[in-house]
């Protein structure tokens, strides 16, 4: 018996609201903090369980997801929620703590230092997430004056492995490269810290409660992943 079959029976009455015309579309934006195969499993499972629903899934930069939700481009967003509690127009439900790690190639100048200072950090190019919207949380803004930006963490990771600069990347993506010694953690006092991964929605969008019934599998899957 699949997890989605179980969820489908449990949520049948709410799902019926879609069949009766309440809504037939769900728009979800997600970043790449969690592996791509995780999202494929969750979204395919949902589509199979509720074939009458039109499901749109958009992979977006973590920095852009709050604005995508706030401006009604999507119904729900999943990603790092640095802005949790800062914006009254965004409702955030934290799902998991994610360790963020400042990393660089073993060949990078920062890797040679036993005690890295903030001056050292800012003197070297930082690989960062790009963003479409001007309004982003300050924690997504670069520390270094010299930057190179990409639209997702996977490309940030690849650039750091190629020694194009250093970057702050979720542990979920860097742990394999650390084991292979393709990356090292920058020895800065704040080289590792935790942020929340969560769900974002509009606080007054009551239809989200119905849509949420269809994506409980995503939340359960996140807990299983960790």
GROMACS elastic network, one bead per residue, 0.5 to 0.9 nm:
[ bonds ]
;  ai    aj funct       b0    kb
    1     4     6  0.83791   500
    1     5     6  0.65817   500
    1     6     6  0.72298   500
    2     5     6  0.51762   500
    2     6     6  0.64799   500
    2     7     6  0.87032   500
    3     6     6  0.51897   500
    3     7     6  0.62300   500
    3     8     6  0.85285   500
    3    45     6  0.88566   500
    3   217     6  0.72770   500
    3   220     6  0.89506   500
    4     8     6  0.58451   500
    4     9     6  0.86652   500
    4    42     6  0.89026   500
    4    45     6  0.62907   500
    4    46     6  0.70571   500
    4    48     6  0.87269   500
    4    49     6  0.65916   500
    4   216     6  0.89844   500
    4   217     6  0.64721   500
    5     9     6  0.64047   500
    5    10     6  0.86524   500
    5    49     6  0.69245   500
    6     9     6  0.54749   500
    6    10     6  0.63026   500
    6    11     6  0.86549   500
    7    10     6  0.50267   500
    7    11     6  0.59533   500
    7    12     6  0.81707   500
    7    49     6  0.89309   500
    7   213     6  0.87435   500
    7   214     6  0.82055   500
    7   216     6  0.73596   500
    7   217     6  0.70112   500
    8    11     6  0.52696   500
    8    12     6  0.56399   500
    8    15     6  0.80843   500
    8    46     6  0.89676   500
    8    49     6  0.65497   500
    8    50     6  0.80642   500
    8   214     6  0.79477   500
    9    12     6  0.50019   500
    9    13     6  0.83072   500
   10    13     6  0.79064   500
   10    14     6  0.89643   500
   11    14     6  0.55015   500
   11    15     6  0.61481   500
   11    16     6  0.87021   500
   11   213     6  0.62314   500
   11   214     6  0.73834   500
   12    15     6  0.50157   500
   12    16     6  0.61406   500
   13    16     6  0.51630   500
   13    17     6  0.71186   500
   14    17     6  0.54826   500
   14    18     6  0.76085   500
   14   210     6  0.63017   500
   14   211     6  0.86948   500
   14   213     6  0.67267   500
   14   214     6  0.83954   500
   15    18     6  0.55097   500
   15    19     6  0.69649   500
   15    50     6  0.80017   500
   15   210     6  0.75160   500
   15   211     6  0.83835   500
   15   213     6  0.72947   500
   15   214     6  0.70647   500
   16    20     6  0.62001   500
   16    21     6  0.87726   500
   16    22     6  0.87345   500
   17    20     6  0.50788   500
   17    21     6  0.64861   500
   17    22     6  0.53037   500
   17    23     6  0.73719   500
   17   210     6  0.78652   500
   18    21     6  0.52701   500
   18    24     6  0.55251   500
   18    25     6  0.86047   500
   18    52     6  0.81259   500
   18    53     6  0.75787   500
   18   210     6  0.83774   500
   18   211     6  0.88406   500
   19    22     6  0.72933   500
   19    23     6  0.77781   500
   19    24     6  0.74119   500
   19    52     6  0.72185   500
   19    53     6  0.84847   500
   20    23     6  0.81219   500
   21    24     6  0.69537   500
   22   207     6  0.84728   500
   22   210     6  0.88966   500
   23    26     6  0.82700   500
   23    53     6  0.83282   500
   23   207     6  0.82361   500
   23   210     6  0.88271   500
   23   211     6  0.85264   500
   24    52     6  0.70314   500
   24    54     6  0.59390   500
   24    55     6  0.84926   500
   25    53     6  0.57154   500
   25    55     6  0.59097   500
   25    56     6  0.76758   500
   25   211     6  0.86273   500
   26    53     6  0.72951   500
   26    54     6  0.63513   500
   26    55     6  0.50371   500
   26    56     6  0.62133   500
   26    57     6  0.83939   500
   26    74     6  0.78923   500
   26    75     6  0.65534   500
   26    76     6  0.81420   500
   26   211     6  0.67559   500
   27    54     6  0.84315   500
   27    55     6  0.61072   500
   27    57     6  0.60320   500
   27    58     6  0.78177   500
   27    73     6  0.79054   500
   27    75     6  0.51850   500
   27    76     6  0.65835   500
   27    77     6  0.86466   500
   28    55     6  0.77743   500
   28    56     6  0.61383   500
   28    58     6  0.61974   500
   28    59     6  0.85829   500
   28    69     6  0.89370   500
   28    74     6  0.56725   500
   28    75     6  0.60226   500
   28    77     6  0.56896   500
   28    78     6  0.77066   500
   29    56     6  0.83560   500
   29    57     6  0.57414   500
   29    59     6  0.57121   500
   29    60     6  0.63179   500
   29    65     6  0.66315   500
   29    68     6  0.78106   500
   29    69     6  0.82039   500
   29    74     6  0.64718   500
   29    75     6  0.81057   500
   29    76     6  0.64003   500
   29    78     6  0.62405   500
   29    79     6  0.83942   500
   30    33     6  0.84884   500
   30    39     6  0.86913   500
   30    57     6  0.75295   500
   30    58     6  0.63420   500
   30    59     6  0.50682   500
   30    60     6  0.59342   500
   30    61     6  0.80023   500
   30    62     6  0.76262   500
   30    65     6  0.72922   500
   30    76     6  0.85566   500
   30    77     6  0.56579   500
   30    79     6  0.57294   500
   31    34     6  0.75268   500
   31    58     6  0.84972   500
   31    59     6  0.55302   500
   31    60     6  0.52481   500
   31    61     6  0.57063   500
   31    62     6  0.53240   500
   31    63     6  0.89803   500
   31    65     6  0.78018   500
   31    77     6  0.84593   500
   31    78     6  0.65885   500
   31    79     6  0.52236   500
   31    80     6  0.77963   500
   31   152     6  0.72791   500
   31   153     6  0.82628   500
   32    35     6  0.63465   500
   32    36     6  0.68618   500
   32    59     6  0.72619   500
   32    60     6  0.79309   500
   32    61     6  0.79474   500
   32    62     6  0.79514   500
   32    79     6  0.76622   500
   32   152     6  0.65565   500
   32   153     6  0.62948   500
   32   154     6  0.72164   500
   32   173     6  0.86215   500
   33    36     6  0.89135   500
   33    62     6  0.83484   500
   33    79     6  0.66662   500
   33    80     6  0.73835   500
   33    98     6  0.85805   500
   33   152     6  0.88641   500
   33   153     6  0.71440   500
   33   154     6  0.87621   500
   33   169     6  0.85393   500
   33   170     6  0.62689   500
   33   171     6  0.85970   500
   33   172     6  0.66896   500
   33   173     6  0.70536   500
   33   197     6  0.81737   500
   34    37     6  0.86001   500
   34    38     6  0.68475   500
   34    39     6  0.76866   500
   34    79     6  0.84964   500
   34   170     6  0.87562   500
   34   172     6  0.65068   500
   34   173     6  0.76011   500
   34   222     6  0.85218   500
   34   225     6  0.89189   500
   35    38     6  0.53604   500
   35    39     6  0.69607   500
   35   172     6  0.76207   500
   35   173     6  0.75165   500
   36    39     6  0.53166   500
   36    40     6  0.62651   500
   36    41     6  0.87863   500
   37    41     6  0.61839   500
   37    42     6  0.86396   500
   38    41     6  0.53353   500
   38    42     6  0.63608   500
   38    43     6  0.87297   500
   38   218     6  0.89506   500
   38   221     6  0.78853   500
   38   222     6  0.84272   500
   38   225     6  0.82442   500
   39    42     6  0.50831   500
   39    43     6  0.59566   500
   39    44     6  0.82910   500
   39   218     6  0.80601   500
   40    43     6  0.53565   500
   40    44     6  0.58900   500
   40    45     6  0.82754   500
   41    44     6  0.53916   500
   41    45     6  0.59798   500
   41    46     6  0.86159   500
   42    45     6  0.51949   500
   42    46     6  0.62643   500
   42    47     6  0.87031   500
   42   215     6  0.83586   500
   42   217     6  0.66428   500
   42   218     6  0.57131   500
   42   221     6  0.73552   500
   43    46     6  0.51074   500
   43    47     6  0.61030   500
   43    48     6  0.85471   500
   43    55     6  0.82735   500
   43    57     6  0.81165   500
   43   215     6  0.87142   500
   43   218     6  0.80682   500
   44    47     6  0.50847   500
   44    48     6  0.60849   500
   44    49     6  0.85448   500
   45    48     6  0.52083   500
   45    49     6  0.61476   500
   45    50     6  0.86311   500
   45   217     6  0.82122   500
   46    49     6  0.51115   500
   46    50     6  0.60506   500
   46    51     6  0.81286   500
   46    55     6  0.86703   500
   46   214     6  0.70640   500
   46   215     6  0.71431   500
   46   217     6  0.76202   500
   46   218     6  0.87802   500
   47    50     6  0.53085   500
   47    51     6  0.54109   500
   47    52     6  0.82919   500
   47    53     6  0.71910   500
   47    54     6  0.81845   500
   47    55     6  0.71139   500
   48    51     6  0.55846   500
   50    53     6  0.58029   500
   50    54     6  0.89747   500
   50   214     6  0.81018   500
   51    54     6  0.77850   500
   56    74     6  0.86780   500
   57    74     6  0.89014   500
   58    74     6  0.86050   500
   59   152     6  0.85975   500
   60    63     6  0.82369   500
   60    64     6  0.66817   500
   60    65     6  0.65237   500
   60   131     6  0.88241   500
   60   151     6  0.73343   500
   60   152     6  0.72500   500
   61    64     6  0.53821   500
   61    65     6  0.66187   500
   61    79     6  0.87493   500
   61   129     6  0.67699   500
   61   130     6  0.69801   500
   61   131     6  0.63121   500
   61   132     6  0.84533   500
   61   150     6  0.87237   500
   61   151     6  0.54741   500
   61   152     6  0.55118   500
   61   153     6  0.80949   500
   62    65     6  0.55706   500
   62    66     6  0.80725   500
   62    78     6  0.84922   500
   62    79     6  0.58467   500
   62    80     6  0.61152   500
   62    81     6  0.80653   500
   62   129     6  0.77680   500
   62   131     6  0.82653   500
   62   140     6  0.84462   500
   62   151     6  0.87218   500
   62   152     6  0.77227   500
   62   153     6  0.87420   500
   63    66     6  0.71519   500
   63    67     6  0.82863   500
   63    79     6  0.89186   500
   63    80     6  0.82976   500
   63    81     6  0.88340   500
   63    82     6  0.88865   500
   63   129     6  0.74052   500
   63   130     6  0.77474   500
   63   131     6  0.60348   500
   63   132     6  0.85289   500
   63   133     6  0.82855   500
   63   135     6  0.86843   500
   63   136     6  0.57570   500
   63   137     6  0.70690   500
   63   140     6  0.62969   500
   64    67     6  0.55693   500
   64    68     6  0.62772   500
   64    69     6  0.88998   500
   64   130     6  0.88444   500
   64   131     6  0.58535   500
   64   132     6  0.65586   500
   64   133     6  0.63238   500
   64   134     6  0.89917   500
   64   135     6  0.82515   500
   64   136     6  0.69078   500
   65    69     6  0.62836   500
   65    70     6  0.85926   500
   65    74     6  0.88099   500
   65    76     6  0.89609   500
   65    77     6  0.60166   500
   65    78     6  0.75895   500
   65    79     6  0.73608   500
   65    80     6  0.89483   500
   65   200     6  0.82228   500
   66    69     6  0.52459   500
   66    70     6  0.60624   500
   66    71     6  0.85715   500
   66    77     6  0.71728   500
   66    81     6  0.81624   500
   66    83     6  0.81114   500
   66    90     6  0.70370   500
   66   136     6  0.81766   500
   66   200     6  0.69400   500
   66   201     6  0.83741   500
   67    71     6  0.58481   500
   67    72     6  0.82826   500
   67    73     6  0.83201   500
   67    90     6  0.88592   500
   67   133     6  0.74225   500
   67   135     6  0.75001   500
   67   136     6  0.79958   500
   68    71     6  0.55033   500
   68    72     6  0.62357   500
   68    73     6  0.50327   500
   68    74     6  0.59123   500
   68    75     6  0.85559   500
   68    76     6  0.88254   500
   68    77     6  0.78516   500
   69    72     6  0.51840   500
   69    73     6  0.60000   500
   69    74     6  0.52302   500
   69    75     6  0.60684   500
   69    76     6  0.62667   500
   69    77     6  0.63397   500
   69    90     6  0.75648   500
   69   200     6  0.69895   500
   69   201     6  0.60702   500
   69   202     6  0.66803   500
   70    73     6  0.77201   500
   70    74     6  0.83329   500
   70    75     6  0.88669   500
   70    89     6  0.63819   500
   70    90     6  0.63375   500
   70   200     6  0.89589   500
   70   201     6  0.75202   500
   70   202     6  0.62085   500
   71    74     6  0.79679   500
   72    75     6  0.64711   500
   72   202     6  0.82075   500
   74    77     6  0.71685   500
   74   201     6  0.87093   500
   75   200     6  0.85386   500
   75   201     6  0.63703   500
   75   202     6  0.76758   500
   75   205     6  0.86070   500
   75   208     6  0.69826   500
   75   211     6  0.84373   500
   76   199     6  0.68481   500
   76   200     6  0.56507   500
   76   201     6  0.50569   500
   76   202     6  0.80657   500
   76   208     6  0.77678   500
   76   211     6  0.88271   500
   76   212     6  0.86198   500
   77   198     6  0.81400   500
   77   199     6  0.56051   500
   77   201     6  0.65652   500
   78    81     6  0.83967   500
   78   197     6  0.72929   500
   78   198     6  0.56761   500
   78   200     6  0.62507   500
   79   196     6  0.83643   500
   79   197     6  0.53392   500
   79   198     6  0.57224   500
   79   199     6  0.68692   500
   79   200     6  0.81314   500
   80    83     6  0.85869   500
   80    98     6  0.82293   500
   80   195     6  0.69394   500
   80   196     6  0.58120   500
   80   198     6  0.63368   500
   80   199     6  0.87526   500
   81    84     6  0.53738   500
   81    92     6  0.76071   500
   81    94     6  0.79090   500
   81   195     6  0.73488   500
   81   196     6  0.57446   500
   81   197     6  0.58477   500
   81   198     6  0.61411   500
   81   199     6  0.80946   500
   81   200     6  0.80573   500
   82    85     6  0.88147   500
   82    86     6  0.86425   500
   82   137     6  0.67679   500
   82   138     6  0.84654   500
   82   139     6  0.65965   500
   82   140     6  0.80947   500
   82   195     6  0.68078   500
   82   196     6  0.70888   500
   82   197     6  0.86600   500
   83    86     6  0.52446   500
   83    87     6  0.67539   500
   83    90     6  0.87985   500
   83    92     6  0.88007   500
   83   136     6  0.86180   500
   83   137     6  0.59486   500
   83   138     6  0.85763   500
   83   139     6  0.83943   500
   84    87     6  0.71944   500
   84    90     6  0.80989   500
   84    91     6  0.80357   500
   84    92     6  0.60468   500
   84    93     6  0.84903   500
   84    94     6  0.83767   500
   84   196     6  0.83269   500
   84   198     6  0.88971   500
   84   200     6  0.89838   500
   85    88     6  0.70755   500
   85    90     6  0.80330   500
   85    91     6  0.79347   500
   85    92     6  0.73702   500
   86    90     6  0.84265   500
   86   137     6  0.89560   500
   87    90     6  0.56133   500
   87    91     6  0.81336   500
   88    91     6  0.72262   500
   88   203     6  0.80267   500
   89   201     6  0.86331   500
   89   202     6  0.62043   500
   89   203     6  0.65152   500
   89   204     6  0.86014   500
   90   200     6  0.63824   500
   90   201     6  0.58670   500
   90   202     6  0.51891   500
   90   203     6  0.61560   500
   91   199     6  0.80894   500
   91   200     6  0.55792   500
   91   201     6  0.51520   500
   91   202     6  0.56158   500
   91   203     6  0.50828   500
   91   204     6  0.88830   500
   92   198     6  0.65632   500
   92   199     6  0.56417   500
   92   201     6  0.66594   500
   92   202     6  0.87368   500
   92   203     6  0.87301   500
   93   197     6  0.86682   500
   93   198     6  0.54326   500
   93   199     6  0.51273   500
   93   200     6  0.66072   500
   93   201     6  0.86548   500
   94    97     6  0.79420   500
   94   196     6  0.60379   500
   94   197     6  0.59375   500
   94   199     6  0.64228   500
   94   200     6  0.87878   500
   95   196     6  0.72018   500
   95   197     6  0.57870   500
   95   199     6  0.71451   500
   95   219     6  0.72671   500
   95   222     6  0.76153   500
   95   223     6  0.79239   500
   96   195     6  0.85858   500
   96   196     6  0.58365   500
   96   197     6  0.52039   500
   96   198     6  0.67071   500
   96   222     6  0.76654   500
   96   223     6  0.75635   500
   96   226     6  0.84526   500
   97   194     6  0.62352   500
   97   195     6  0.56742   500
   97   197     6  0.59349   500
   97   198     6  0.86987   500
   98   170     6  0.66060   500
   98   171     6  0.70201   500
   98   172     6  0.77127   500
   98   193     6  0.84057   500
   98   194     6  0.54798   500
   98   195     6  0.53558   500
   98   196     6  0.58545   500
   98   197     6  0.63697   500
   99   169     6  0.86404   500
   99   170     6  0.59542   500
   99   171     6  0.55115   500
   99   172     6  0.79995   500
   99   192     6  0.67235   500
   99   193     6  0.55980   500
   99   195     6  0.63621   500
   99   196     6  0.86135   500
  100   168     6  0.63533   500
  100   169     6  0.55928   500
  100   171     6  0.57425   500
  100   172     6  0.87785   500
  100   191     6  0.80860   500
  100   192     6  0.56237   500
  100   193     6  0.53828   500
  100   194     6  0.57352   500
  100   195     6  0.69027   500
  101   167     6  0.80569   500
  101   168     6  0.53118   500
  101   169     6  0.54628   500
  101   170     6  0.61554   500
  101   171     6  0.62289   500
  101   174     6  0.81598   500
  101   185     6  0.67236   500
  101   186     6  0.80840   500
  101   190     6  0.87217   500
  101   191     6  0.57858   500
  101   193     6  0.68285   500
  101   194     6  0.87490   500
  102   166     6  0.71375   500
  102   167     6  0.55745   500
  102   169     6  0.65232   500
  102   170     6  0.89157   500
  102   184     6  0.85547   500
  102   185     6  0.58036   500
  102   186     6  0.55236   500
  102   187     6  0.84217   500
  102   188     6  0.81891   500
  102   190     6  0.81566   500
  102   192     6  0.63964   500
  103   111     6  0.86812   500
  103   160     6  0.75939   500
  103   166     6  0.58111   500
  103   167     6  0.56490   500
  103   168     6  0.63054   500
  103   169     6  0.73743   500
  103   174     6  0.84132   500
  103   178     6  0.89429   500
  103   183     6  0.63184   500
  103   184     6  0.55102   500
  103   186     6  0.52209   500
  103   187     6  0.89004   500
  103   191     6  0.78572   500
  104   107     6  0.80656   500
  104   108     6  0.62829   500
  104   109     6  0.88443   500
  104   110     6  0.72803   500
  104   111     6  0.67651   500
  104   160     6  0.57640   500
  104   161     6  0.69371   500
  104   163     6  0.69507   500
  104   164     6  0.88841   500
  104   165     6  0.67837   500
  104   167     6  0.66473   500
  104   168     6  0.89760   500
  104   182     6  0.86430   500
  104   183     6  0.55414   500
  104   184     6  0.56585   500
  104   185     6  0.65716   500
  104   186     6  0.65522   500
  105   108     6  0.51968   500
  105   109     6  0.87261   500
  105   110     6  0.86064   500
  105   111     6  0.70310   500
  105   160     6  0.62561   500
  105   161     6  0.54255   500
  105   162     6  0.71597   500
  105   163     6  0.53225   500
  105   164     6  0.86000   500
  105   165     6  0.80353   500
  105   166     6  0.75028   500
  105   181     6  0.85999   500
  105   182     6  0.62622   500
  105   184     6  0.61869   500
  105   185     6  0.88193   500
  106   109     6  0.82726   500
  106   110     6  0.84543   500
  106   111     6  0.55144   500
  106   112     6  0.78463   500
  106   161     6  0.87309   500
  106   163     6  0.83428   500
  106   181     6  0.75574   500
  106   182     6  0.67549   500
  106   183     6  0.58366   500
  106   184     6  0.59218   500
  107   110     6  0.84639   500
  107   111     6  0.67301   500
  107   112     6  0.79743   500
  107   163     6  0.70087   500
  107   183     6  0.89896   500
  108   111     6  0.54170   500
  108   112     6  0.72487   500
  108   163     6  0.62527   500
  108   164     6  0.86148   500
  108   165     6  0.75763   500
  108   166     6  0.80366   500
  109   112     6  0.55134   500
  109   113     6  0.72844   500
  109   124     6  0.85841   500
  110   113     6  0.54791   500
  110   114     6  0.85805   500
  110   116     6  0.70301   500
  110   120     6  0.74519   500
  110   121     6  0.76867   500
  110   124     6  0.82785   500
  110   166     6  0.82788   500
  110   186     6  0.65994   500
  110   187     6  0.81302   500
  111   114     6  0.77994   500
  111   116     6  0.88816   500
  111   184     6  0.68501   500
  111   185     6  0.77896   500
  111   186     6  0.63430   500
  111   187     6  0.78063   500
  113   116     6  0.59769   500
  113   186     6  0.84082   500
  113   187     6  0.73518   500
  114   186     6  0.87741   500
  114   187     6  0.62202   500
  114   188     6  0.86668   500
  115   186     6  0.87394   500
  115   187     6  0.56775   500
  115   188     6  0.63141   500
  115   189     6  0.82988   500
  116   119     6  0.81299   500
  116   120     6  0.60209   500
  116   121     6  0.70843   500
  116   186     6  0.71080   500
  116   187     6  0.54224   500
  116   189     6  0.77647   500
  117   120     6  0.51046   500
  117   121     6  0.64153   500
  117   122     6  0.88468   500
  117   187     6  0.85397   500
  117   188     6  0.61539   500
  117   189     6  0.79760   500
  118   122     6  0.62220   500
  118   123     6  0.85959   500
  118   143     6  0.89670   500
  118   188     6  0.76420   500
  119   122     6  0.53364   500
  119   123     6  0.62441   500
  120   123     6  0.52833   500
  120   124     6  0.70167   500
  121   124     6  0.58266   500
  121   125     6  0.83217   500
  121   126     6  0.83307   500
  121   143     6  0.77523   500
  121   144     6  0.68426   500
  121   166     6  0.85350   500
  121   186     6  0.89991   500
  121   188     6  0.83773   500
  122   125     6  0.74914   500
  122   126     6  0.80341   500
  122   143     6  0.60941   500
  122   145     6  0.66021   500
  122   146     6  0.80476   500
  123   144     6  0.66096   500
  123   145     6  0.76838   500
  123   146     6  0.79584   500
  124   144     6  0.66247   500
  124   145     6  0.81979   500
  124   146     6  0.68623   500
  124   147     6  0.85522   500
  124   165     6  0.68750   500
  124   166     6  0.75176   500
  125   144     6  0.62506   500
  125   145     6  0.73605   500
  125   147     6  0.51323   500
  125   148     6  0.72360   500
  125   164     6  0.75726   500
  125   166     6  0.65609   500
  125   167     6  0.87029   500
  126   142     6  0.70892   500
  126   143     6  0.74079   500
  126   144     6  0.58225   500
  126   145     6  0.80818   500
  126   146     6  0.63864   500
  126   148     6  0.64278   500
  126   149     6  0.83700   500
  126   160     6  0.88015   500
  126   164     6  0.83866   500
  126   165     6  0.52784   500
  126   166     6  0.50178   500
  126   167     6  0.55371   500
  126   168     6  0.84841   500
  127   142     6  0.84102   500
  127   146     6  0.88346   500
  127   147     6  0.57059   500
  127   149     6  0.56775   500
  127   150     6  0.76593   500
  127   156     6  0.59258   500
  127   157     6  0.84073   500
  127   159     6  0.71701   500
  127   160     6  0.69242   500
  127   164     6  0.76052   500
  127   165     6  0.57480   500
  127   166     6  0.58031   500
  127   168     6  0.78945   500
  128   140     6  0.80079   500
  128   141     6  0.81185   500
  128   142     6  0.66487   500
  128   147     6  0.67971   500
  128   148     6  0.62060   500
  128   150     6  0.64336   500
  128   151     6  0.85318   500
  128   152     6  0.87867   500
  128   153     6  0.82120   500
  128   156     6  0.64509   500
  128   166     6  0.87950   500
  128   167     6  0.64109   500
  128   168     6  0.75801   500
  128   169     6  0.89721   500
  129   140     6  0.74093   500
  129   141     6  0.86238   500
  129   142     6  0.87985   500
  129   148     6  0.84308   500
  129   149     6  0.52149   500
  129   150     6  0.51004   500
  129   151     6  0.54877   500
  129   152     6  0.61042   500
  129   153     6  0.68534   500
  129   155     6  0.89537   500
  129   156     6  0.70655   500
  130   148     6  0.85550   500
  130   150     6  0.50714   500
  130   152     6  0.76316   500
  131   134     6  0.75592   500
  131   136     6  0.80052   500
  131   149     6  0.86869   500
  131   150     6  0.84581   500
  131   151     6  0.67862   500
  132   135     6  0.89518   500
  133   136     6  0.69347   500
  136   139     6  0.83205   500
  136   140     6  0.67961   500
  136   141     6  0.78069   500
  137   140     6  0.57302   500
  137   141     6  0.72892   500
  138   141     6  0.52232   500
  138   142     6  0.85916   500
  139   142     6  0.79070   500
  142   145     6  0.73857   500
  142   146     6  0.86324   500
  142   147     6  0.73105   500
  143   146     6  0.87764   500
  143   147     6  0.88354   500
  144   147     6  0.65858   500
  147   165     6  0.81460   500
  148   156     6  0.87154   500
  148   159     6  0.88688   500
  148   164     6  0.83552   500
  148   165     6  0.80307   500
  149   152     6  0.88783   500
  149   155     6  0.89148   500
  149   156     6  0.73527   500
  150   153     6  0.75213   500
  150   154     6  0.87697   500
  150   155     6  0.60898   500
  150   156     6  0.59791   500
  150   159     6  0.89604   500
  151   154     6  0.87494   500
  151   155     6  0.73387   500
  151   156     6  0.80649   500
  152   155     6  0.57262   500
  152   156     6  0.65046   500
  152   157     6  0.88376   500
  153   157     6  0.59574   500
  153   158     6  0.85775   500
  153   169     6  0.66357   500
  153   170     6  0.80004   500
  153   173     6  0.79070   500
  154   157     6  0.50085   500
  154   158     6  0.63032   500
  154   159     6  0.87244   500
  154   169     6  0.88736   500
  154   173     6  0.73521   500
  155   158     6  0.50246   500
  155   159     6  0.61886   500
  155   160     6  0.86023   500
  156   159     6  0.52209   500
  156   160     6  0.62844   500
  156   161     6  0.87178   500
  156   167     6  0.71349   500
  156   168     6  0.87324   500
  156   169     6  0.77612   500
  157   160     6  0.51629   500
  157   161     6  0.61855   500
  157   162     6  0.86009   500
  157   167     6  0.75983   500
  157   168     6  0.89004   500
  157   169     6  0.70781   500
  157   173     6  0.77185   500
  157   174     6  0.73108   500
  158   161     6  0.50698   500
  158   162     6  0.61656   500
  158   163     6  0.87440   500
  159   162     6  0.50167   500
  159   163     6  0.64602   500
  159   164     6  0.55085   500
  159   165     6  0.71098   500
  159   166     6  0.84927   500
  159   167     6  0.88572   500
  160   163     6  0.50055   500
  160   164     6  0.55743   500
  160   165     6  0.54473   500
  160   166     6  0.55739   500
  160   167     6  0.64860   500
  160   183     6  0.79869   500
  161   164     6  0.76197   500
  161   165     6  0.85571   500
  161   166     6  0.87808   500
  161   177     6  0.81902   500
  161   182     6  0.63054   500
  161   183     6  0.63661   500
  162   165     6  0.81733   500
  163   166     6  0.74683   500
  166   186     6  0.84251   500
  168   191     6  0.83316   500
  168   192     6  0.87824   500
  169   172     6  0.84033   500
  169   173     6  0.70944   500
  169   174     6  0.68846   500
  170   173     6  0.57416   500
  170   174     6  0.66762   500
  170   175     6  0.87960   500
  171   174     6  0.50810   500
  171   175     6  0.56254   500
  172   175     6  0.62207   500
  172   176     6  0.85526   500
  173   176     6  0.72474   500
  173   177     6  0.80958   500
  174   177     6  0.52875   500
  174   178     6  0.61471   500
  174   179     6  0.87393   500
  174   183     6  0.78334   500
  175   178     6  0.50556   500
  175   179     6  0.62579   500
  175   180     6  0.87022   500
  175   183     6  0.89787   500
  176   179     6  0.51231   500
  176   180     6  0.62853   500
  176   181     6  0.85814   500
  176   182     6  0.87090   500
  177   180     6  0.50442   500
  177   181     6  0.60719   500
  177   182     6  0.51297   500
  177   183     6  0.57155   500
  177   184     6  0.85419   500
  178   182     6  0.59489   500
  178   184     6  0.60769   500
  178   185     6  0.80593   500
  179   182     6  0.76699   500
  179   183     6  0.82252   500
  180   183     6  0.77119   500
  181   184     6  0.67205   500
  184   187     6  0.88377   500
  185   188     6  0.85203   500
  185   191     6  0.69042   500
  185   192     6  0.81549   500
  186   189     6  0.89728   500
  186   191     6  0.58020   500
  186   192     6  0.86873   500
  187   190     6  0.82568   500
  187   191     6  0.61352   500
  188   192     6  0.82753   500
  189   192     6  0.78481   500
  190   193     6  0.65545   500
  199   219     6  0.89903   500
  201   204     6  0.88007   500
  201   205     6  0.76822   500
  201   208     6  0.73719   500
  202   205     6  0.54227   500
  202   206     6  0.86323   500
  202   208     6  0.80549   500
  203   206     6  0.78529   500
  203   208     6  0.89443   500
  204   207     6  0.88522   500
  204   208     6  0.88734   500
  205   208     6  0.57715   500
  205   209     6  0.81011   500
  206   209     6  0.58406   500
  206   210     6  0.77763   500
  207   210     6  0.53967   500
  207   211     6  0.64369   500
  207   212     6  0.85984   500
  208   212     6  0.57524   500
  208   213     6  0.85894   500
  209   212     6  0.50668   500
  209   213     6  0.66663   500
  210   213     6  0.53806   500
  210   214     6  0.74038   500
  211   214     6  0.55398   500
  211   215     6  0.70976   500
  212   215     6  0.52748   500
  212   216     6  0.65620   500
  213   216     6  0.59123   500
  213   217     6  0.89544   500
  214   217     6  0.74764   500
  214   218     6  0.89040   500
  215   218     6  0.53435   500
  215   219     6  0.70447   500
  216   219     6  0.51884   500
  216   220     6  0.62570   500
  216   221     6  0.84755   500
  217   220     6  0.50956   500
  217   221     6  0.59032   500
  217   222     6  0.85716   500
  218   221     6  0.50328   500
  218   222     6  0.62714   500
  218   223     6  0.89228   500
  219   222     6  0.51975   500
  219   223     6  0.66758   500
  219   224     6  0.88388   500
  220   223     6  0.53132   500
  220   224     6  0.63238   500
  220   225     6  0.87260   500
  221   225     6  0.60913   500
  221   226     6  0.88659   500
  222   225     6  0.50695   500
  222   226     6  0.67173   500
  223   226     6  0.54418   500
